[in-house]
């Protein structure tokens, strides 16, 4: 029952992690540089851990190995987040004499790689909890706070960088926009800045918090006369 309930909530969070569900070709469209191979390797492993959860949970040695590997995936994701964050900052700072369109395109490419790394960090953290079946209240509070604080810090850094990019675009002269109309680029940046600047808990943090809290919730099951079990969800 515990494994089935965990599988249910993991499916919910996986459905909300849109970038984690992309196929290989789509991921390769935005990943770049030295981190491409590393991230592809880790996301394939985390997908494997998610898709085979119910089976691996029934085999103690494999489950123990999986927990250690997921811990390593979380550390790699954090390392890659910091790499892409630094790359975003240096890209926006080194703006002199650059094609503004190319600069904005690069910034959004980094943004997608950064969000992908953040989702990898969140999913590997969550899977580590679910594989360990550690429902100790203090432990879950620590994990929830650790994820929430780190993702919040990343989102605030992204907000600062894209706010600086917005100022750069607003002040740039028309000749610097060689491919796309300035208003189109400005709208793209405005929409992203607004999504980070609402002062609300982001969708990613909310989803991860809900999934962690679900681990301690009581569940009701119904069994039919022929042995089929249903989980009450509402």
N, C-alpha and C positions, 0 to 999 in steps of 0.2 A: 504493500500500500504506500509506504514511504517513497519507494522508488518511482511508482506511478505518479504520485503527487508532484515529486520533484520534476519528472519529465514534463508534466503539464505546464508548470510555471516556467521551466526553461524554454519551452516552445513559445510561450507568450513573449518572453524577453527577446528571443532570437528573431521573432517576427518583427519586432520594433527596431532591431539593429539593422537598418536597411543596407548599410555598406558591407556588413558581414555576410549578407546573403547574395552579394554579387558574384557572378561567375568569373572565372580566371581572366577571360578576355577583357571584361569591363574593368577589373581591378588594375590590370596592366596599362590601361589607358591613362591613369592618373599617377600611379606610383613611378618613381624615377630615382636615379642615382644609386649610391652604394647600399641604401637600405631596401631596395626593391626585393632582392632575393631573400633577405632576412625576414621581411614582413610577410612575403608570400609563404614562406616555410611555416611561420608561426600561425598564420591564419588558417592554413590547411590543417595544421595539427589541432587547433581549437575547434574547427568544424568537425573533425574526426572525433574529438572528445565529446562534442555535443550530440552528434548523430548516433554514437554507440553507447550513450550513457547507460541505458537500462541493462545492456549486456555486460559492460565492464564492471558495473556495480555488483554483479553476482560473482566476481572473481577477485578475491582479496589481494593477491600479489599484483595483478594488473592495475587494480584500483589504486594501490599505494604508489606504484610507479607513475600513474597518471597525475596524482596530486603533486608530486615533486616536479613533474614536467610543466604543469599548469603554473606553478609558482615561478618557474624560470620564464615562461611566456609572459607573465605579468611584468617581470623585471625588464625583459627585452622591449616590451611595449612602452614602458616608461622611458627607457633609453631613447627609443625612436621618437617619442613625443618631444623630448628635449632637443633632439637633433632637428626635427622639422620646425620647432618653435624658433630655434636659433636661426635657421635658414630663412624663415619668414621675416624676422627682425632685420637681418642683414640685407635681404632683398629690398625691403622698403626703405632702409636707410641709404643704400647705395643707388640713389635715384637720379643723380645728375647726368644730364645728357642722354637719358634713355627714352626709348619709345614708350610712352605712357601705356598704350594698349598692351604691349608685350609685358610690361611690368605688372599690370593688373592681371593678365592671364597667368603669369608665373605665380602671383600671390594666391590666386584661387586654386591653382594646381597644388600648391603647398597646403592650403586649407583642407583640401580633400584628403591628402595623405595624412595630415594631422588628425582629422576627424576619424579616419580609418584606424589610426594607431590608438586613439582614445577609446574607440569601441572594442578594439582587441584587448586593451587593458581592462575595461569593464567586464567583458565576457569571460576572460580568463580568471579574473578575481571571483566572479560569481560561480563559475564552474568549480573552482577550488573549494568553495564553501559547500556546494551541493555534493561533490564527490566525497568530501570528508564527513558529511552529515553532522558537522559540529554545530549544534543549535544552542550552545552556551550564550546566554544573553549578553554578557560582557564582550565576548568575542565578536558577535554579530554587530554590536554597537561600534566596536573599533573598526571593523571592516567597512561598515556603512559610512562612518565619519571619514575614514581614510580615502575612500572612493570619492565621496562628495566634495571634500576639501580640495583634493588634487584636480578633479575635473573643473571645479569652480575656478581654481587658480588658472588653469589652462584657458578657460573661456574668457576670463578677464584679460589675459595677455593677448588673446586673439582680438578682443574688442579694442584694446589699446592700439594694436598694430593696424587694424583696418580703419580705425578712426583717423590715424595719421595718413593712411592711404587716401581716405576721403578728402582730407584737407589738401593733399597733393593734387588730386584730380580736380577739385574745385578751383584751385589757383592756376592750373596749367592752361596754357594758350592753345587755341584750336590747332595750329600746325603740328603739335606734338601727338595728335590723335590721327594716326596714319591709316587705320583700317576701320575703326568703328566710331560711330557718332559719340560725342562726349556724354550726351544725356543718357544713352544706353548704359555706358559704363558706370556713370554716377548712380543710376537707379539700382544696378546690380549690387554696388557697394552699400548703398543706403538700406536695401532690404536685409542684407546680412548683418549690418551694424544694428539695425532696429531689432532683429531677432535676438541679439545678445544683450541689448540695452533695456529690455523690458523690466528688469528687476525681478523676474520670476525664476523659479527653479526650471532648469532646462529639461527637455523631454528625456534626454539620456540619463540625467541624474535621477529624475522621477521614476523612470522605468527600472533602473538598477535598485533603487531604494525599495520599491514595491516588491521586487523579486526577492530581496533579502528578507524583508518582513514576512513574506509568504512562508518562509521556511519554519516559522514558529506558530503559524496560524492553525487552529483546529480545523479539521476537515470532516465532512460528512459523506459517507458512501452509501450507495443503494445497490443491493444485489437482487437480480431477477431470479425467478424459479429455475432457470436453466444455467445459472452461475455467472452471468454477465454482470460486471461491476461498473457502476457509474459514479462519477464524482460530482457533488453538488457545487455549482460555481456561482450561484446567485440566490 
